Amino acid sequence: MVQWPRVAIVGGGIAGLAAAVRLCGQPVHVEVFEARRRLGGRAGSYWDAPSQQWVDHCQHVAMGCCTHYLDFAHRTGIAAGLRRDGTLHFFGPRSSRVDVHAAPLWPAPLHLAPSLGRLRYLSRRERYRIATALLQLARQAGHAADETNSMRAWLVRHRQSPRAMDLFWAPVLVSALSETLDRMAVAAARQVFVEGFLAHRSAYEVLLPVVSLAELYDQLVPEHLSGYQVRLHRGARIRRVAADAHGRPQLVWGDGLSQVFDRVVLAVPWRQTRELLEESTVQLVPELVAASRLEPVPISAVHLWFDRPFTPLRHAVLVGRQSQWLFHRTATDEGDVTAAAGHHYQVVISASRDLAARGAADVLAIVLADLRAVWPAVADARLIRWRLITQREAVFSMSPGAASARPDQATAVPWLYLAGDWTRTGWPATMEGAVRSGYGAAHRVLTSLGLPTPPPVRELPRGCLVRWWIGQQTFAP
């Protein structure tokens, strides 16, 4: 009887789960080890007693361009828990609202041009220069300066006014990359605009969960994996991953017990990877030393429960304010609202370093002032309760030079593979990047075992005009 190879995945976040999903149906035994009691990693929830519901720590958003994440969602059944919206609601100065959506009959990359023209809080000259810079950015592929210069410096060279930076470029890029313009690499900013807004008519559309992240990643995905006999170990804290006397990888627990596998996928944050490996192994993977220097960036979420709604919108982009995105989960998702539960809104602030020195009450005051400036009805609503949650190492900084510090999923150690949005995926620290890393690690594991690999995930097709202006394929998966 042929014994299948055994693959251990250390880490039950989206990257580790994606690796397991990609290995489903292949002739391998897969086991996932997660130190926490719940799966999903940073895409997690907490139990809110007043509303008797799971509340996500921070809103997670995917886009139509996230082809690998969508493949993962459809395979696991979580796609039914996602809602796709084709209109983005921007609120600029003086509460001017612009609904951004693809214009009928306009091909990519011009499909959003009419919406750009409606940004009346920018002058005609600013809008013209933004459009010109966007097209120049799209055509600027592979420049060495993309990885050494900041996006703000690039915008200055391309005659973008401070207002254009604050009211157009920053709202899009800071929320997408969780980094400020003066700290982000040009190549990363280009990837956001090309893949997310220019390459395909539906690429910009947002996908939001209509159920909690706990239900998606701690219930539905595990149910899918269990159907393929993938073993899931919650609360399994691994102390060390090392080779045994025969050179086979083994997982070692705190009590000294160990378990031998044929391949190991480390799907943990970059700062934890080196801690799990022996120094002799780390010396064989010098990329881990470079990766350990990646800078973490915080993201803050302010949860607010009011006694009444002040907008029916499910989401909104707040332009030129400290608060960046507003999400309204009780708009359609949670049915009747009780007095104790209240109407739940969430304000997300990416790259929230500046909030670290402020007290929670000061942050609340800033957020409420932002909301009142956009929706005066907030002043008449009673705030029942609130909560500030900051994930201090939510993502890694897409700063100049960061791309070269990201390792591949394969390593020089024959049995060791890496997964995580911080590995080399061609994408920033997003759910799409996490899934791509998991799929990439699984592909390399199967190849190393001499086993057939699943067909690649299809990218969004590019039309003739996009191929002529931007190219067929710009970013590697």
C-alpha positions in Angstrom: 0.0 0.0 0.0 1.4 3.4 -1.1 1.8 5.8 1.8 1.0 9.4 0.9 3.5 12.2 1.8 2.7 14.1 5.0 2.5 17.9 4.8 2.4 20.1 7.9 1.1 23.7 7.7 2.1 25.8 10.7 -0.3 28.7 10.9 -4.1 28.8 10.4 -4.4 32.3 8.9 -5.7 32.9 5.4 -2.3 32.0 3.9 -2.1 28.6 5.7 -5.8 27.9 5.0 -5.2 28.7 1.3 -2.2 26.3 1.2 -4.4 23.6 2.7 -7.2 24.3 0.2 -4.9 24.1 -2.7 -3.6 20.7 -1.5 -7.1 19.3 -1.2 -7.7 16.4 -3.6 -4.0 15.7 -4.0 -2.3 12.5 -2.9 -0.9 14.0 0.3 -1.9 14.0 4.0 -2.3 17.6 5.2 -2.4 18.8 8.8 -2.8 22.4 9.9 -1.5 23.6 13.3 -2.8 26.9 14.7 -1.6 28.3 18.1 -4.8 30.1 18.7 -8.2 28.5 19.3 -9.7 30.1 16.2 -8.6 30.1 12.6 -8.3 33.1 10.3 -5.4 34.9 11.8 -5.7 38.7 11.5 -9.1 38.1 9.8 -10.8 37.4 13.1 -13.8 38.4 15.2 -14.7 38.8 18.9 -17.9 38.0 20.7 -19.9 41.1 21.4 -22.2 40.4 24.4 -24.7 43.3 24.0 -25.5 42.4 20.4 -25.0 38.7 20.9 -23.0 38.6 17.7 -19.5 38.1 16.4 -17.9 41.4 15.5 -14.9 41.6 13.2 -11.8 43.2 14.7 -11.3 45.2 11.5 -13.3 45.3 8.2 -11.6 43.2 5.5 -12.3 44.1 1.9 -11.5 42.2 -1.3 -11.8 43.6 -4.8 -12.9 42.3 -8.2 -9.2 42.0 -9.2 -8.5 39.5 -6.4 -8.7 36.5 -8.6 -7.0 34.0 -6.3 -9.0 35.1 -3.3 -12.2 34.7 -5.3 -11.1 31.2 -6.4 -10.4 30.4 -2.7 -13.9 31.8 -1.8 -15.7 29.7 -4.4 -13.8 26.5 -3.6 -14.6 26.8 0.1 -18.1 28.0 -0.1 -17.5 31.4 1.6 -18.4 33.2 -1.6 -22.0 33.0 -0.5 -21.1 35.2 2.5 -19.7 38.0 0.4 -21.5 40.8 -1.3 -20.2 42.6 -4.4 -20.8 46.3 -4.8 -20.1 48.1 -8.1 -20.4 51.7 -6.7 -17.9 53.4 -4.4 -19.3 56.4 -2.4 -16.7 59.2 -2.0 -17.4 62.1 0.4 -15.1 65.1 -0.2 -14.8 68.5 1.3 -18.1 70.2 2.2 -19.7 66.7 2.2 -19.8 66.6 -1.6 -20.7 63.1 -2.6 -19.5 61.4 -5.7 -20.5 57.9 -6.7 -17.8 56.1 -8.6 -18.7 53.3 -10.9 -17.9 52.0 -14.4 -19.6 54.0 -17.1 -21.7 51.9 -19.6 -20.0 51.1 -22.9 -16.6 52.7 -21.7 -13.8 50.1 -22.1 -11.0 49.6 -19.6 -8.9 51.5 -18.8 -11.3 54.5 -19.4 -14.3 53.0 -17.7 -13.9 55.2 -14.6 -13.0 58.4 -16.4 -16.5 59.9 -16.2 -16.5 59.4 -12.4 -13.1 61.1 -12.1 -14.6 64.0 -14.0 -17.3 64.3 -11.3 -14.8 65.0 -8.5 -15.8 68.6 -8.4 -13.8 69.3 -5.2 -10.8 69.1 -7.5 -10.2 71.8 -10.1 -10.3 70.9 -13.8 -6.6 71.4 -14.1 -6.0 69.0 -11.1 -8.4 66.4 -12.6 -6.6 66.7 -16.0 -3.2 66.3 -14.4 -4.4 63.3 -12.3 -5.6 61.6 -15.5 -2.4 62.3 -17.2 -0.3 61.0 -14.3 -2.5 57.8 -14.0 -1.8 56.9 -17.6 1.9 57.7 -17.2 2.0 55.6 -14.0 0.3 52.7 -15.9 2.9 52.7 -18.6 5.9 53.0 -16.3 6.6 49.3 -15.8 9.9 48.0 -14.5 11.6 51.2 -13.7 14.4 50.9 -11.2 13.2 54.1 -9.5 9.9 52.4 -8.7 11.6 50.6 -5.8 13.9 53.4 -4.5 11.6 56.5 -4.7 8.6 57.3 -2.7 5.2 57.8 -4.3 5.0 61.4 -3.0 8.3 62.2 -4.7 6.9 60.7 -7.9 3.7 62.7 -7.7 5.7 66.0 -7.1 7.7 65.3 -10.3 4.5 64.7 -12.2 3.1 68.1 -11.1 0.4 66.8 -8.7 -0.8 69.5 -6.4 -1.0 69.0 -2.6 -4.8 69.1 -2.9 -4.7 66.3 -5.5 -2.4 64.2 -3.3 -4.7 64.7 -0.2 -8.0 64.4 -2.0 -7.3 61.8 -4.7 -4.1 59.8 -4.4 -4.0 59.4 -0.6 -7.6 58.2 -0.1 -7.0 55.3 -2.6 -3.5 54.4 -1.9 -3.3 54.7 1.9 -6.4 52.5 2.4 -5.1 49.9 -0.2 -1.5 49.8 1.0 -1.9 50.9 4.6 1.0 53.3 4.2 1.5 57.0 3.7 2.5 58.5 0.3 5.9 59.5 1.6 6.7 56.0 2.8 5.3 53.8 -0.1 7.1 52.6 -3.1 6.1 53.7 -6.6 5.8 50.1 -7.8 3.3 49.3 -5.1 1.2 52.3 -5.9 1.3 51.4 -9.6 0.1 47.9 -8.8 -2.9 49.2 -6.9 -4.1 51.5 -9.8 -3.3 49.1 -12.6 -4.7 45.9 -11.2 -7.4 47.5 -9.1 -8.8 50.3 -11.3 -7.4 50.2 -14.9 -6.9 46.6 -16.1 -10.6 45.4 -16.1 -14.0 47.0 -15.8 -14.9 45.0 -12.7 -11.5 45.1 -11.0 -12.4 48.0 -8.7 -15.6 46.5 -7.3 -15.5 45.7 -3.6 -16.5 42.5 -1.9 -17.6 42.8 1.7 -18.6 39.9 4.0 -22.3 39.9 5.1 -21.4 37.5 7.9 -18.6 37.6 10.5 -15.0 36.7 9.6 -15.3 34.0 12.3 -18.1 32.3 10.3 -16.1 32.5 7.1 -12.7 31.3 8.2 -13.3 29.5 11.5 -16.5 27.6 10.4 -17.0 27.4 6.6 -13.4 26.9 5.5 -12.7 24.2 8.2 -15.9 22.4 7.0 -14.5 22.4 3.5 -11.1 21.1 4.6 -12.6 18.4 6.8 -14.4 17.1 3.8 -11.0 16.3 2.3 -9.7 14.7 5.5 -7.4 17.7 6.3 -6.7 17.6 10.1 -7.0 20.9 11.9 -5.3 21.4 15.3 -6.4 24.4 17.2 -4.5 25.6 20.2 -1.4 23.7 19.0 1.5 26.0 19.7 4.7 24.7 18.0 7.9 25.5 19.8 10.4 24.6 17.0 10.6 23.2 13.5 13.8 21.3 13.0 15.3 18.4 11.1 15.6 15.0 13.0 18.7 12.8 12.9 17.7 11.5 9.5 17.2 15.0 8.0 13.4 14.8 8.1 11.4 17.8 9.3 9.7 17.5 12.6 7.4 19.7 14.7 8.5 20.0 18.3 6.0 21.0 21.1 6.9 22.6 24.4 6.7 19.3 26.2 9.3 17.8 24.0 7.0 15.7 21.9 7.6 15.8 18.2 6.0 14.7 15.0 7.8 13.9 11.7 6.5 15.1 8.3 7.8 15.2 4.7 7.2 18.8 4.0 6.5 21.8 6.2 4.8 25.1 5.2 5.5 27.9 7.7 2.5 30.2 7.3 3.1 32.6 10.2 3.9 36.3 10.3 7.4 37.3 9.2 8.5 38.2 12.7 7.7 34.7 14.0 9.3 32.6 11.3 12.9 32.9 12.5 11.8 32.1 16.1 10.5 28.7 15.0 13.6 27.6 13.2 17.0 26.5 14.4 19.8 28.8 13.7 21.4 26.3 11.4 18.3 26.3 9.3 18.0 30.1 9.3 21.6 30.3 7.9 20.5 28.3 4.9 17.7 30.7 4.3 19.3 34.2 4.4 16.1 35.7 2.9 14.6 35.4 6.4 17.1 37.8 7.8 16.1 40.4 5.2 12.4 39.7 5.7 12.8 40.2 9.5 13.6 43.9 8.7 10.2 44.5 7.1 8.5 47.3 9.0 5.0 46.7 10.6 2.2 49.2 10.1 -0.8 49.5 12.4 -4.5 49.7 11.3 -7.1 51.0 13.7 -10.9 50.3 13.7 -13.3 52.4 15.7 -16.5 50.5 16.4 -19.6 52.7 17.1 -23.1 51.7 18.1 -25.7 54.4 17.8 -29.4 54.4 18.8 -30.4 55.3 15.2 -28.9 55.1 11.7 -27.4 58.3 10.1 -26.8 56.9 6.6 -28.2 53.8 4.8 -25.0 53.4 2.8 -23.1 50.2 3.4 -19.7 51.8 3.0 -18.3 55.2 2.2 -14.8 56.7 1.6 -14.1 59.9 3.6 -11.8 62.1 1.6 -9.3 64.4 3.3 -10.1 63.4 6.8 -8.4 61.3 9.5 -11.2 58.7 9.2 -10.8 56.9 5.9 -13.6 54.4 5.4 -17.0 54.0 7.0 -18.8 50.6 7.1 -22.4 50.1 8.2 -22.9 46.4 9.0 -26.5 46.9 10.3 -27.6 48.5 7.0 -28.8 45.2 5.6 -26.8 42.3 7.1 -28.0 41.9 10.6 -31.8 42.1 10.5 -33.8 43.9 13.2 -31.8 46.1 15.5 -32.5 45.9 19.3 -32.0 48.9 21.6 -29.2 47.1 23.3 -27.4 46.2 20.1 -27.7 49.5 18.4 -26.8 50.4 14.8 -23.2 49.3 14.2 -20.8 51.4 12.2 -17.1 50.9 11.9 -14.5 53.5 10.9 -11.2 52.2 9.6 -8.0 54.2 9.7 -5.0 52.6 7.9 -1.4 53.6 8.6 -2.6 54.8 12.0 0.9 55.6 13.5 -0.2 59.1 14.4 -3.0 57.8 16.7 -0.5 55.9 18.9 0.3 59.0 20.9 -3.4 59.9 21.4 -5.7 58.5 24.0 -8.7 56.5 23.0 -11.1 59.4 23.9 -9.1 61.7 21.6 -9.4 59.2 18.7 -13.2 58.9 19.3 -13.5 62.7 19.3 -11.7 62.9 15.9 -13.9 60.2 14.4 -17.1 61.7 15.6 -16.1 65.1 14.3 -15.4 63.6 10.9 -18.7 61.8 10.8 -20.7 64.9 11.9 -19.0 66.9 9.2 -20.2 64.5 6.5 -23.6 63.5 8.1 -25.0 66.2 10.4 -27.6 63.6 11.6 -24.8 62.1 13.7 -25.2 65.0 16.1 -28.8 63.9 16.9 -27.9 60.2 17.3 -26.9 58.9 20.7 -23.7 56.9 21.0 -24.6 53.8 23.0 -21.1 52.4 23.2 -17.9 52.2 21.3 -14.6 50.3 21.0 -11.2 51.1 19.6 -9.2 48.2 18.2 -5.7 48.7 16.8 -3.7 45.9 15.2 -0.2 47.2 15.7 1.4 44.8 13.2 -1.6 44.5 10.9 0.5 44.6 7.7 4.1 45.2 6.6 5.1 48.5 5.0 5.3 48.6 1.2 8.1 51.0 1.5 10.9 51.5 -1.1 13.1 48.4 -1.0 10.5 46.2 0.7 9.9 44.1 -2.4 13.5 42.9 -2.4 13.2 41.8 1.2 10.3 39.5 0.5 11.3 35.8 0.1 9.9 33.3 -2.3 7.7 30.5 -1.0 10.4 27.9 -1.8 13.6 28.0 0.3 17.1 26.4 0.0 16.0 23.8 2.7 14.3 21.0 0.6 11.5 20.4 3.1 10.8 24.0 4.1 8.3 26.4 2.4 6.9 29.8 3.4 3.4 31.3 3.1 2.1 34.7 4.1 1.2 37.9 2.5 4.8 39.1 3.3 6.3 36.6 0.9 7.0 37.4 -2.8 3.5 37.4 -4.4 3.6 40.6 -6.5 0.8 41.9 -4.3 0.8 44.0 -1.1 -0.3 42.8 2.3 -3.9 41.8 1.4 -6.1 38.8 1.6 -5.3 38.3 -2.1 -1.6 38.3 -1.3 -2.1 35.8 1.5 -4.0 33.4 -0.8 -1.5 33.8 -3.6 1.3 32.9 -1.1 -0.6 29.8 0.1 -1.3 28.6 -3.4 2.3 29.3 -4.4 3.6 27.3 -1.4 1.3 24.4 -2.2 2.4 24.4 -5.8 6.0 24.2 -4.8 5.4 21.4 -2.3 3.6 19.3 -5.0 6.4 20.0 -7.5 9.1 19.0 -5.0 7.2 15.7 -4.4 6.9 15.0 -8.1 3.1 15.3 -8.0 0.9 17.0 -10.6 -0.2 20.5 -9.7 -3.6 22.1 -10.2 -4.1 24.4 -13.2 -3.3 28.0 -12.5 -6.0 30.5 -11.5 -7.1 32.6 -14.4 -6.4 36.3 -14.2 -8.9 38.9 -15.3 -8.7 39.2 -19.1 -7.3 42.4 -20.5 -9.0 44.1 -23.5 -7.3 45.4 -26.6 -7.0 49.0 -25.3 -5.5 47.8 -21.9 -3.0 45.5 -23.7 -1.9 48.3 -26.0 -1.5 50.9 -23.2 -0.4 48.9 -20.2 0.5 45.4 -21.4 -0.9 41.9 -21.1 0.5 40.9 -17.7 2.4 43.1 -15.4 2.6 41.4 -12.1 3.6 37.8 -11.4 1.3 35.8 -9.1 
